[in-house]
Amino acid sequence: MPMPTLEQIAEKVQQCTACPLHEGRKNAVPGEGNPNAELLFIGEGPGQREDETGRPFVGAAGKFLEELLGTIGKKREDVFIANVVKCRPPGNRDPFPDEVEMCTSLYLFEQIALIEPKLIVTLGRHSMRRFLPEDFQISKVHGQPFRRHGQVYLPVYHPAAALYQDSLRQILKSDFRKIPTILKKISAPS
């Protein structure tokens, strides 16, 4: 069976009823960006603004993410942005593990396979937990790249966390400044 396109995955996401999250959504948020991006950012789940627009990271956290991208000479159009769950959890609660499992296995892993990013940047602990060991604590591993199953991951704090904890703003900026060096190392012949 041929691999679906990103557009076909987005269509499937819009019609998905695989878990209870679909019941409260206005719009599913499949993800968006450059289909050939070397950088893939994966957040937790859509918030209210994302649910209204069907686009990832369009609220205050999205503005900060765009600012962070600017510090490394990138724009939204240069990267791909997705979430571990494609529908907004009620009341912005944390996504449940079975919801994350369902969404990533049905959609996100296919998106990753199609995009073939050099680096996946996990935004926040829920995204990090889907790809890196359970015992990792974001406060201890943020800003450090890890290679697992042939893919390089960079866990960082979620941009929304920096909106509530000012000390995290500088930490996030510092972690983002490492991205160009990490990409160079990934591209260098070993």
Contact map, one row per residue, 1 for C-alpha under 8 A:
1110000000000000000000000000000000000000000000000000000000000000000000000000000000000000000000000000000000000000000000000000000000000000000000000000000000000000000000000000000000000000000000
1111000000000000000000000000000000000000000000000000000000000000000000000000000000000000000000000000000000000000000000000000000000000000000000000000000000000000000000000000000000000000000000
1111100000000000000000000000000000000000000000000000000000000000000000000000000000000000000000000000000000000100010000000000000000000000000000000000000000000000000000000000000000000000000000
0111111110000000000000000000000000000000000000000000000000000000000000000000000000000000000000000000000000000100000000000000000000000000000000000000000000000000000000000000000000000000000000
0011111110000000000000000000000000000000000000000000000000000000000000000000000000000000000000000000000000000000010000000000000000000000000000000000000000000000000000000000000000000000000000
0001111111000000000000000000000000100000000000000000000000000000000000000000000000000000000000000000000000000010010000000000000000000000000000000000000000000000000000000000000000000000000000
0001111111100000000000000000000000000000000000000000000000000000000000000000000000000000000000000000000000000000000000000000000000000000000000000000000000000000000000000000000000000000000000
0001111111110000000000000000000000000000000000000000000000000000000000000000000000000000000000000000000000000000000000000000000000000000000000000000000000000000000000000000000000000000000000
0001111111111000000000000000010000000000000000000000000000000000000000000000000000000000000000000000000000100110000000000000000000000000000000000000000000000000000000000000000000000000000000
0000011111111100000000000000011000000000000000000000000000000000000000000000000000000000000000000000000000000000000000000000000000000000000000000000000000000000000000000000000000000000000000
0000001111111110000000000000000000000000000000000000000000000000000000000000000000000000000000000000000000000000000000000000000000000000000000000000000000000000000000000000000000000000000000
0000000111111111000000000000000000000000000000000000000000000000000000000000000000000000000000000000000000000000000000000000000000000000000000000000000000000000000000000000000000000000000000
0000000011111111000000000001110000000000000000000000000000000000000000000000000000000100000000000000000000100000000000000000000000000000000000000000000000000000000000000000000000000000000000
0000000001111111000000000011110000000000000000000000000000000000000000000000000000000000000000000000000000000000000000000000000000000000000000000000000000000000000000000000000000000000000000
0000000000111111100000000000000000000000000000000000000000000000000000000000000000000000000000000000000000000000000000000000000000000000000000000000000000000000000000000000000000000000000000
0000000000011111110001000000000000000000000000000000000000000000000000000000000000000000000000000000000000000000000000000000000000000000000000000000000000000000000000000000000000000000000000
0000000000000011111111100000000000000000000000000000000000000000000000000000000000000000000000000000000000000000000000000000000000000000000000000000000000000000000000000000000000000000000000
0000000000000001111101000000000000000000000000000000000000000000000000000000000000000000000000000000010000000000000000000000000000000000000000000000000000000000000000000000000000000000000000
0000000000000000111111000000000000000000000000000000000000000000000000000000000000000000000000000010010000000000000000000000000000000000000000000000000000000000000000000000000000000000000000
0000000000000000111111100000000000000000000000000000000000000000000000000000000000000000000000000000000000000000000000000000000000000000000000000000000000000000000000000000000000000000000000
0000000000000000101111111000000000000000000000000000000000000000000000000000000000000011110000000010000000000000000000000000000000000000000000000000000000000000000000000000000000000000000000
0000000000000001111111111001000000000000000000000000000000000000000000000000000000000010000000000000000000000000000000000000000000000000000000000000000000000000000000000000000000000000000000
0000000000000000100111111000000000000000000000000000000000000000000000000000000000000000000000000000000000000000000000000000000000000000000000000000000000000000000000000000000000000000000000
0000000000000000000011111100000000000000000000000000000000000000000000000000000000000001110000000000000000000000000000000000000000000000000000000000000000000000000000000000000000000000000000
0000000000000000000011111111000000000000000000000010000000000000000000000000000000000011000000000000000000000000000000000000000000000000000000000000000000000000000000000000000000000000000000
0000000000000000000000011111000000000000000000000011000000000000000000000000000000000000000000000000000000000000000000000000000000000000000000000000000000000000000000000000000000000000000000
0000000000000100000000001111100000000000000000000111110000000000000000000000000000000010000000000000000000000000000000000000000000000000000000000000000000000000000000000000000000000000000000
0000000000001100000001001111110000000000000000000010010000000000000000000000000000000111000000000000000000000000000000000000000000000000000000000000000000000000000000000000000000000000000000
0000000000001100000000000011111000000000000001000110011100000000000000000000000001000110000000000000000000000000000000000000000000000000000000000000000000000000000000000000000000000000000000
0000000011001100000000000001111100000000000000000000011100000000000000000000000001100100000000000000000000000000000000000000000000000000000000000000000000000000000000000000000000000000000000
0000000001000000000000000000111110000000000000000000001100000000000000000000000111100100000000000000000000000000000000000000000000000000000000000000000000000000000000000000000000000000000000
0000000000000000000000000000011111000000000000000000001100000000000000000000000111000000000000000000000000000000000000000000000000000000000000000000000000000000000000000000000000000000000000
0000000000000000000000000000001111101000000000000000000000000000000000000001111110000000000000000000000000000000000000000000000000000000000000000000000000000000000000000000000000000000000000
0000000000000000000000000000000111111000000000000000000000000000000000000000111100000000000000000000000000000000000000000000000000000000000000000000000000000000000000000000000000000000000000
0000010000000000000000000000000011111000000000000000000000000000000000000000000100000000000000000000000000000000011000000000000000000000000000000000000000000000000000000000000000000000000000
0000000000000000000000000000000001111100000000000000000000000000000000000000000000000000000000000000000000000000001110000000000000000000000000000000000000000000000000000000000000000000000000
0000000000000000000000000000000011111111000000000000000000000000000000000000011100000000000000000000000000000000001110000000000000000000000000000000000000000000000000000000000000000000000000
0000000000000000000000000000000000011111000000000000000000000000000000000000001000000000000000000000000000000000001111100000000000000000000000000000000000000000000000000000000000000000000000
0000000000000000000000000000000000001111100000000000000000000000000000000000011100000000000000000000000000000000000011111000000000000000000000000000000000000000000000000000000000000000000000
0000000000000000000000000000000000001111110000000000000000000000000000000000001111000000000000000000000000000000000010111000000000000000000000000000000000000000000000000000000000000000000000
0000000000000000000000000000000000000011111000000000000000000000000000000000001111100000000000000000000000000000000000011110000000000000000000000000000000000000000000000000000000000000000000
0000000000000000000000000000000000000001111100000000000000000000000000000000000011110000000000000000000000000000000000011110001000000000000000000000000000000000000000000000000000000000000000
0000000000000000000000000000000000000000111110000000000000000000000000000000000011110000000000000000000000000000000000000111011000000000000000000000000000000100000000000000000000000000000000
0000000000000000000000000000000000000000011111000000000000000000000000000000000000111000000001100000000000000000000000000011011000000000000000000000000000000000000000000000000000000000000000
0000000000000000000000000000000000000000001111100000000000000000000000000000000000111111100000100000000000000000000000000000000000000000000000000000000000000000000000000000000000000000000000
0000000000000000000000000000100000000000000111111110000110000000000000000000000000101111100000000000000000000000000000000000000000000000000000000000000000000000000000000000000000000000000000
0000000000000000000000000000000000000000000011111110000000000000000000000000000000000001100100000000000000000000000000000000000000000000000000000000000000000000000000000000000000000000000000
0000000000000000000000000000000000000000000001111111000000000000000000000000000000000001000100000000000000000000000000000000000000000000000000000000000000000000000000000000000000000000000000
0000000000000000000000000000000000000000000001111111100001100000000000000000000000000000000000000000000000000000000000000000000000000000000000000000000000000000000000000000000000000000000000
0000000000000000000000000010100000000000000001111111111111100000000000000000000000000000000000000000000000000000000000000000000000000000000000000000000000000000000000000000000000000000000000
0000000000000000000000001111100000000000000001111111111000000000000000000000000000000011000000000000000000000000000000000000000000000000000000000000000000000000000000000000000000000000000000
0000000000000000000000000110000000000000000000011111110000000000000000000000000000000000000000000000000000000000000000000000000000000000000000000000000000000000000000000000000000000000000000
0000000000000000000000000010000000000000000000001111111000000000000000000000000000000000000000000000000000000000000000000000000000000000000000000000000000000000000000000000000000000000000000
0000000000000000000000000011110000000000000000000111111100000000000000000000000000000000000000000000000000000000000000000000000000000000000000000000000000000000000000000000000000000000000000
0000000000000000000000000000111100000000000000000110111111000000000000000000000000000000000000000000000000000000000000000000000000000000000000000000000000000000000000000000000000000000000000
0000000000000000000000000000111100000000000001000100011111000100000000000000000011100000000000000000000000000000000000000000000000000000000000000000000000000000000000000000000000000000000000
0000000000000000000000000000000000000000000001000100001111111110100000000000000010000000000000000000000000000000000000000000000000000000000000000000000000000000000000000000000000000000000000
0000000000000000000000000000000000000000000000001100001111111110000000000000000000000000000000000000000000000000000000000000000000000000000000000000000000000000000000000000000000000000000000
0000000000000000000000000000000000000000000000001100000011111110000000000000000000000000000000000000000000000000000000000000000000000000000000000000000000000000000000000000000000000000000000
0000000000000000000000000000000000000000000000000000000011111111000000000000000000000000000000000000000000000000000000000000000000000000000000000000000000000001001000000000000000000000000000
0000000000000000000000000000000000000000000000000000000011111111100000000000000000000000000000000000000000000000000000000000000000000000000000000000000000000011001000000000000000000000000000
0000000000000000000000000000000000000000000000000000000111111111110000000000000000000000000000000000000000000000000000000000000000000000000000000000000000000010000000000000000000000000000000
0000000000000000000000000000000000000000000000000000000011111111111000000000000000000000000000000000000000000000000000000000000000000000000000000000000000000000000000000000000000000000000000
0000000000000000000000000000000000000000000000000000000000011111111100000000000000000000000000000000000000000000000000000000000000000000000000000000000000000010000000000000000000000000000000
0000000000000000000000000000000000000000000000000000000010001111111110000000000000000000000000000000000000000000000000000000000000000000000000000000000000000010000000000000000000000000000000
0000000000000000000000000000000000000000000000000000000000000111111111000011000000000000000000000000000000000000000000000000000000000000000000000000000000000000000000000000000000000000000000
0000000000000000000000000000000000000000000000000000000000000011111111100000000000000000000000000000000000000000000000000000000000000000000000000000000000000000000000000000000000000000000000
0000000000000000000000000000000000000000000000000000000000000001111111110000000000000000000000000000000000000000000000000000000000000000000000000000000000000000000000000001100100000000000000
0000000000000000000000000000000000000000000000000000000000000000111111111111000000000000000000000000000000000000000000000000000000000000000000000000000000000000000000000000000100000000000000
0000000000000000000000000000000000000000000000000000000000000000011111111110000000000000000000000000000000000000000000000000000000000000000000000000000000000000000000000000000000000000000000
0000000000000000000000000000000000000000000000000000000000000000001111111100000000000000000000000000000000000000000000000000000000000000000000000000000000000000000000000000100110000000000000
0000000000000000000000000000000000000000000000000000000000000000000111111100000000000000000000000000000000000000000000000000000000000000000000000000000000000000000000000000000110110000000000
0000000000000000000000000000000000000000000000000000000000000000000011111110000000000000000000000000000000000000000000000000000000000000000000000000000000000000000000000000000000000000000000
0000000000000000000000000000000000000000000000000000000000000000000011111111011000000000000000000000000000000000000000000000000000000000000000000000000000000000000000000000000000000000000000
0000000000000000000000000000000000000000000000000000000000000000010011001111111000000000000000000000000000000000000000000000000000000000000000000000000000000000000000000000000000000000000000
0000000000000000000000000000000010000000000000000000000000000000010010000111111110000000000000000000000000000000000000000000000000000000000000000000000000000000000000000000000000000000000000
0000000000000000000000000000000011000000000000000000000000000000000000000011111100000000000000000000000000000000000000000000000000000000000000000000000000000000000000000000000000000000000000
0000000000000000000000000000000011001010000000000000000000000000000000000111111100000000000000000000000000000000000000000000000000000000000000000000000000000000000000000000000000000000000000
0000000000000000000000000000000011001111100000000000000000000000000000000111111110000000000000000000000000000000000000000000000000000000000000000000000000000000000000000000000000000000000000
0000000000000000000000000000001111101011100000000000000000000000000000000001111111000000000000000000000000000000000000000000000000000000000000000000000000000000000000000000000000000000000000
0000000000000000000000000000001110000001111000000000000110000000000000000001001111100000000000000000000000000000000000000000000000000000000000000000000000000000000000000000000000000000000000
0000000000000000000000000000111100000001111000000000000100000000000000000000000111110100000000000000000000010000000000000000000000000000000000000000000000000000000000000000000000000000000000
0000000000000000000000000000011000000000111111000000000100000000000000000000000011111100000000000000000000010000000000000000001000000000000000000000000000000000000000000000000000000000000000
0000000000000000000000000000000000000000011110000000000000000000000000000000000001111100000000000001001100010000000000000000011001000000000000000000000000000000000000000000000000000000000000
0000000000000000000000000000000000000000000111000000000000000000000000000000000000111111000000100011001100000000000000000000000000000000000000000000000000000000000000000000000000000000000000
0000000000001000000000000001111000000000000011000000000000000000000000000000000001111111000000000000001000000000000000000000000000000000000000000000000000000000000000000000000000000000000000
0000000000000000000011001011100000000000000011000010000000000000000000000000000000001111100000000000000000000000000000000000000000000000000000000000000000000000000000000000000000000000000000
0000000000000000000010011001000000000000000011110010000000000000000000000000000000001111110100000000000000000000000000000000000000000000000000000000000000000000000000000000000000000000000000
0000000000000000000010010000000000000000000011100000000000000000000000000000000000000011111111100000000000000000000000000000000000000000000000000000000000000000000000000000000000000000000000
0000000000000000000010010000000000000000000000000000000000000000000000000000000000000001111110000000000000000000000000000000000000000000000000000000000000000000000000000000000000000000000000
0000000000000000000000000000000000000000000000000000000000000000000000000000000000000000111110000000000000000000000000000000000000000000000000000000000000000000000000000000000000000000000000
0000000000000000000000000000000000000000000000110000000000000000000000000000000000000001111111000000000000000000000000000000000000000000000000000000000000000000000000000000000000000000000000
0000000000000000000000000000000000000000000000000000000000000000000000000000000000000000111111100000000000000000000000000000000000000000000000000000000000000000000000000000000000000000000000
0000000000000000000000000000000000000000000100000000000000000000000000000000000000000000100111110000000000000000000000000000010000000000000000000000000000000000000000000000000000000000000000
0000000000000000000000000000000000000000000110000000000000000000000000000000000000001000100011111011000000000000000000000000010000000000000000000000000000000000000000000000000000000000000000
0000000000000000000000000000000000000000000000000000000000000000000000000000000000000000000001111111000000000000000000000000000000000000000000000000000000000000000000000000000000000000000000
0000000000000000000000000000000000000000000000000000000000000000000000000000000000000000000000111111100000000000000000000000000000000000000000000000000000000000000000000000000000000000000000
0000000000000000000000000000000000000000000000000000000000000000000000000000000000000000000000011111110000000000000000000000000000000000000000000000000000000000000000000000000000000000000000
0000000000000000001010000000000000000000000000000000000000000000000000000000000000001000000000111111111000000000000000000000000000000000000000000000000000000000000000000000000000000000000000
0000000000000000000000000000000000000000000000000000000000000000000000000000000000011000000000111111111100000000000000000000000001000000000000000000000000000000000000000000000000000000000000
0000000000000000000000000000000000000000000000000000000000000000000000000000000000000000000000001111111110000000000000000000000000000000000000000000000000000000000000000000000000000000000000
0000000000000000011000000000000000000000000000000000000000000000000000000000000000000000000000000111111111000000000000000000000000000000000000000000000000000000000000000000000000000000000000
0000000000000000000000000000000000000000000000000000000000000000000000000000000000011100000000000011111111110000000000000000000000000000000000000000000000000000000000000000000000000000000000
0000000000000000000000000000000000000000000000000000000000000000000000000000000000011000000000000001111111111000000000000000000000000000000000000000000000000000000000000000000000000000000000
0000000000000000000000000000000000000000000000000000000000000000000000000000000000000000000000000000111111111100000000000000000000000000000000000000000000000000000000000000000000000000000000
0000000000000000000000000000000000000000000000000000000000000000000000000000000000000000000000000000011111111100000000000000000000000000000000000000000000000000000000000000000000000000000000
0000000010001000000000000000000000000000000000000000000000000000000000000000000000000000000000000000001111111110000000000000000000000000000000000000000000000000000000000000000000000000000000
0000000000000000000000000000000000000000000000000000000000000000000000000000000001110000000000000000001111111111000000000000000000000000000000000000000000000000000000000000000000000000000000
0000000000000000000000000000000000000000000000000000000000000000000000000000000000000000000000000000000111111111100000000000000000000000000000000000000000000000000000000000000000000000000000
0011000010000000000000000000000000000000000000000000000000000000000000000000000000000000000000000000000011111111110000000000000000000000000000000000000000000000000000000000000000000000000000
0000010010000000000000000000000000000000000000000000000000000000000000000000000000000000000000000000000000111111111000000000000000000000000000000000000000000000000000000000000000000000000000
0000000000000000000000000000000000000000000000000000000000000000000000000000000000000000000000000000000000011111111110000000000000000000000000000000000000000000000000000000000000000000000000
0000000000000000000000000000000000000000000000000000000000000000000000000000000000000000000000000000000000001111111100000000000000000000000000000000000000000000000000000000000000000000000000
0010110000000000000000000000000000100000000000000000000000000000000000000000000000000000000000000000000000000111111100000000000000000000000000000000000000000000000000000000000000000000000000
0000000000000000000000000000000000111100000000000000000000000000000000000000000000000000000000000000000000000011111110000000000000000000000000000000000000000000000000000000000000000000000000
0000000000000000000000000000000000011100000000000000000000000000000000000000000000000000000000000000000000000001111111000000000000000000000000000000000000000000000000000000000000000000000000
0000000000000000000000000000000000011111000000000000000000000000000000000000000000000000000000000000000000000001001111110000000000000000000000000000000000000000000000000000000000000000000000
0000000000000000000000000000000000000110000000000000000000000000000000000000000000000000000000000000000000000000000111110000000000000000000000000000001100000000000000000000000000000010010000
0000000000000000000000000000000000000111000000000000000000000000000000000000000000000000000000000000000000000000000011111000000000000000000000000000001111000000000000000000000000000010000000
0000000000000000000000000000000000000011110000000000000000000000000000000000000000000000000000000000000000000000000011111100000000000000000000000000001111000000000000000000000000000000000000
0000000000000000000000000000000000000011110000000000000000000000000000000000000000000000000000000000000000000000000000111110000000000000000000000000000011110000000000000000000000000000000000
0000000000000000000000000000000000000000111000000000000000000000000000000000000000000000000000000000000000000000000000011111101100000000000000000000000011110000000000000000000000000000000000
0000000000000000000000000000000000000000111100000000000000000000000000000000000000000000000000000000000000000000000000001111101100000000000000000000000000111110000000000000000000000000000000
0000000000000000000000000000000000000000001100000000000000000000000000000000000000000000000000000000000000000000000000000111111100000000010000000000000000111110000000000000000000000000000000
0000000000000000000000000000000000000000000000000000000000000000000000000000000000000000000000000000000000000000000000000111111110000000110000000000000000101100000000000000000000000000000000
0000000000000000000000000000000000000000001100000000000000000000000000000000000000010000000001100000000000000000000000000001111111000000000000000000000000000000000000000000000000000000000000
0000000000000000000000000000000000000000011100000000000000000000000000000000000000110000000000000000000000000000000000000111111111100000000000000000000000000000000000000000000000000000000000
0000000000000000000000000000000000000000000000000000000000000000000000000000000000000000000000000000000000000000000000000111111111110000010000000000000000100000000000000000000000000000000000
0000000000000000000000000000000000000000000000000000000000000000000000000000000000000000000000000000000000000000000000000000111111111101000000000000000000000000000000000000000000000000000000
0000000000000000000000000000000000000000000000000000000000000000000000000000000000010000000000000001000000000000000000000000011111110000000000000000000000000000000000000000000000000000000000
0000000000000000000000000000000000000000000000000000000000000000000000000000000000000000000000000000000000000000000000000000001111111000000000000000000010000000000000000000000000000000000000
0000000000000000000000000000000000000000000000000000000000000000000000000000000000000000000000000000000000000000000000000000000111111101000000000001000000000000000000000000000000000000000000
0000000000000000000000000000000000000000000000000000000000000000000000000000000000000000000000000000000000000000000000000000000010111111000000000000000000000000000000000000000000000000000000
0000000000000000000000000000000000000000000000000000000000000000000000000000000000000000000000000000000000000000000000000000000010011111000000000000000000000000000000000000000000000000000000
0000000000000000000000000000000000000000000000000000000000000000000000000000000000000000000000000000000000000000000000000000000000001111100000000000000000000000000000000000000000000000000000
0000000000000000000000000000000000000000000000000000000000000000000000000000000000000000000000000000000000000000000000000000000010011111110110000000000000000000000000000000000000000000000000
0000000000000000000000000000000000000000000000000000000000000000000000000000000000000000000000000000000000000000000000000000100000000011111110000000000000000000000000000000000000000000000000
0000000000000000000000000000000000000000000000000000000000000000000000000000000000000000000000000000000000000000000000000001100100000001111111000000000000111000000000000000000000000000000000
0000000000000000000000000000000000000000000000000000000000000000000000000000000000000000000000000000000000000000000000000000000000000000111111000000000000000000000000000000000000000000000000
0000000000000000000000000000000000000000000000000000000000000000000000000000000000000000000000000000000000000000000000000000000000000001111111000000000000000000000000000000000000000000000000
0000000000000000000000000000000000000000000000000000000000000000000000000000000000000000000000000000000000000000000000000000000000000001111111110000000000100000000000000000000000000000000000
0000000000000000000000000000000000000000000000000000000000000000000000000000000000000000000000000000000000000000000000000000000000000000011111110000000001111000000000000000001000000000000000
0000000000000000000000000000000000000000000000000000000000000000000000000000000000000000000000000000000000000000000000000000000000000000000011111000000001110000000000000000011101000000000000
0000000000000000000000000000000000000000000000000000000000000000000000000000000000000000000000000000000000000000000000000000000000000000000011111100000001100000000000000000000000000000000000
0000000000000000000000000000000000000000000000000000000000000000000000000000000000000000000000000000000000000000000000000000000000000000000000111110000111100000000000000000000000000100000000
0000000000000000000000000000000000000000000000000000000000000000000000000000000000000000000000000000000000000000000000000000000000000000000000011111000111000000000000000000000000000000000000
0000000000000000000000000000000000000000000000000000000000000000000000000000000000000000000000000000000000000000000000000000000000000000000000001111111110000000000000000000000000000000000000
0000000000000000000000000000000000000000000000000000000000000000000000000000000000000000000000000000000000000000000000000000000000010000000000000111111110000000000000000000000000000000000000
0000000000000000000000000000000000000000000000000000000000000000000000000000000000000000000000000000000000000000000000000000000000000000000000000011111000000000000000000000000000000000000000
0000000000000000000000000000000000000000000000000000000000000000000000000000000000000000000000000000000000000000000000000000000000000000000000000011111100000000000000000000000000000000000000
0000000000000000000000000000000000000000000000000000000000000000000000000000000000000000000000000000000000000000000001110000000000000000000000000011111110000000000000000000000000000000000000
0000000000000000000000000000000000000000000000000000000000000000000000000000000000000000000000000000000000000000000001110000000000000000000000001111011111000000000000000000000000000000000000
0000000000000000000000000000000000000000000000000000000000000000000000000000000000000000000000000000000000000000000000111100000000100000000000001111001111100000000000000000000000000000000000
0000000000000000000000000000000000000000000000000000000000000000000000000000000000000000000000000000000000000000000000111100000000000000000001111100000111110000000000000000000000000000000000
0000000000000000000000000000000000000000000000000000000000000000000000000000000000000000000000000000000000000000000000001111100100000000010011111000000011111000000000000000000000000000000000
0000000000000000000000000000000000000000000000000000000000000000000000000000000000000000000000000000000000000000000000001111000000000000010001100000000001111100000000000001001000000000000000
0000000000000000000000000000000000000000000000000000000000000000000000000000000000000000000000000000000000000000000000000011100000000000010001000000000000111110110000010001000000000000000000
0000000000000000000000000000000000000000001000000000000000000000000000000000000000000000000000000000000000000000000000000011100000000000000000000000000000011111110000000000000000000000000000
0000000000000000000000000000000000000000000000000000000000001101100000000000000000000000000000000000000000000000000000000011000000000000000000000000000000001111111000001001000000000000000000
0000000000000000000000000000000000000000000000000000000000011000000000000000000000000000000000000000000000000000000000000000000000000000000000000000000000000111111100000000000000000000000000
0000000000000000000000000000000000000000000000000000000000000000000000000000000000000000000000000000000000000000000000000000000000000000000000000000000000001111111110010000000000000000000000
0000000000000000000000000000000000000000000000000000000000000000000000000000000000000000000000000000000000000000000000000000000000000000000000000000000000001111111111111001000000000000000000
0000000000000000000000000000000000000000000000000000000000011000000000000000000000000000000000000000000000000000000000000000000000000000000000000000000000000011111111001000000000000000000000
0000000000000000000000000000000000000000000000000000000000000000000000000000000000000000000000000000000000000000000000000000000000000000000000000000000000000001111111000000000000000000000000
0000000000000000000000000000000000000000000000000000000000000000000000000000000000000000000000000000000000000000000000000000000000000000000000000000000000000000111111111000000000000000000000
0000000000000000000000000000000000000000000000000000000000000000000000000000000000000000000000000000000000000000000000000000000000000000000000000000000000000000011111111100000000000000000000
0000000000000000000000000000000000000000000000000000000000000000000000000000000000000000000000000000000000000000000000000000000000000000000000000000000000000000010011111110000000000000000000
0000000000000000000000000000000000000000000000000000000000000000000000000000000000000000000000000000000000000000000000000000000000000000000000000000000000001000110011111111000000000000000000
0000000000000000000000000000000000000000000000000000000000000000000000000000000000000000000000000000000000000000000000000000000000000000000000000000000000000010011011111111100000000000000000
0000000000000000000000000000000000000000000000000000000000000000000000000000000000000000000000000000000000000000000000000000000000000000000000000000000000000000000001111111110000000000000000
0000000000000000000000000000000000000000000000000000000000000000000000000000000000000000000000000000000000000000000000000000000000000000000000000000000000000000000000111111111000000000000000
0000000000000000000000000000000000000000000000000000000000000000000100000000000000000000000000000000000000000000000000000000000000000000000000000000000000011010010000011111111100000000000000
0000000000000000000000000000000000000000000000000000000000000000000100100000000000000000000000000000000000000000000000000000000000000000000000000000000000000000000000001111111110000000000000
0000000000000000000000000000000000000000000000000000000000000000000000000000000000000000000000000000000000000000000000000000000000000000000000100000000000000000000000000111111111000000000000
0000000000000000000000000000000000000000000000000000000000000000000000000000000000000000000000000000000000000000000000000000000000000000000001100000000000010000000000000011111111100000000000
0000000000000000000000000000000000000000000000000000000000000000000110110000000000000000000000000000000000000000000000000000000000000000000000100000000000000000000000000001111111100000000000
0000000000000000000000000000000000000000000000000000000000000000000000110000000000000000000000000000000000000000000000000000000000000000000000000000000000000000000000000000111111110000000000
0000000000000000000000000000000000000000000000000000000000000000000000000000000000000000000000000000000000000000000000000000000000000000000000100000000000000000000000000000011111111100000000
0000000000000000000000000000000000000000000000000000000000000000000000010000000000000000000000000000000000000000000000000000000000000000000000000000000000000000000000000000001111111110000000
0000000000000000000000000000000000000000000000000000000000000000000000010000000000000000000000000000000000000000000000000000000000000000000000000000000000000000000000000000000011111111000000
0000000000000000000000000000000000000000000000000000000000000000000000000000000000000000000000000000000000000000000000000000000000000000000000000000000000000000000000000000000001111111100000
0000000000000000000000000000000000000000000000000000000000000000000000000000000000000000000000000000000000000000000000000000000000000000000000001000000000000000000000000000000001111111110000
0000000000000000000000000000000000000000000000000000000000000000000000000000000000000000000000000000000000000000000001100000000000000000000000000000000000000000000000000000000000111111111000
0000000000000000000000000000000000000000000000000000000000000000000000000000000000000000000000000000000000000000000000000000000000000000000000000000000000000000000000000000000000011111111100
0000000000000000000000000000000000000000000000000000000000000000000000000000000000000000000000000000000000000000000000000000000000000000000000000000000000000000000000000000000000001111111100
0000000000000000000000000000000000000000000000000000000000000000000000000000000000000000000000000000000000000000000001000000000000000000000000000000000000000000000000000000000000000111111100
0000000000000000000000000000000000000000000000000000000000000000000000000000000000000000000000000000000000000000000000000000000000000000000000000000000000000000000000000000000000000011111110
0000000000000000000000000000000000000000000000000000000000000000000000000000000000000000000000000000000000000000000000000000000000000000000000000000000000000000000000000000000000000001111111
0000000000000000000000000000000000000000000000000000000000000000000000000000000000000000000000000000000000000000000000000000000000000000000000000000000000000000000000000000000000000000001111
0000000000000000000000000000000000000000000000000000000000000000000000000000000000000000000000000000000000000000000000000000000000000000000000000000000000000000000000000000000000000000000111
